[in-house]
Amino acid sequence: MTRSDPGQWISVQNNEGRWSVWPAELPVPAGWRAMSAAASREACLAEIETRWTDPRPNSLKEATS
């Protein structure tokens, strides 16, 4: 990963379907995967708001299906 401009963030998601923002210049932590290109924090939060419609963890969704 190349260094991004200061103030750049990415949207990340873990295996349980939880979302977060992460500084683009840092390696994505273990157990998480990058889900967006580098953007402003506000843009990443807006993307998460539209994509993360059910805050329950995946394991709970599967158990109640």
Phi, psi and omega in degrees: 000135178271157179291140179262171173297148176303143179086004179269141183229165171229155172273136178232155179223144177258180184294340178272002179085008178282145181246155175201172170253151183217140178302128185296335183279352180259150175297143178293133182295156177303139179088357179238156176225145179291136182238002180209167171280166178297136181204181176292159178300319180298318179295320178295317179296322178296319178297315180299318181300323180279331184267333184260080185271341180234105186285357179293143176296151180306321181297324178288320177301316180294322182290333182259004179275000000 
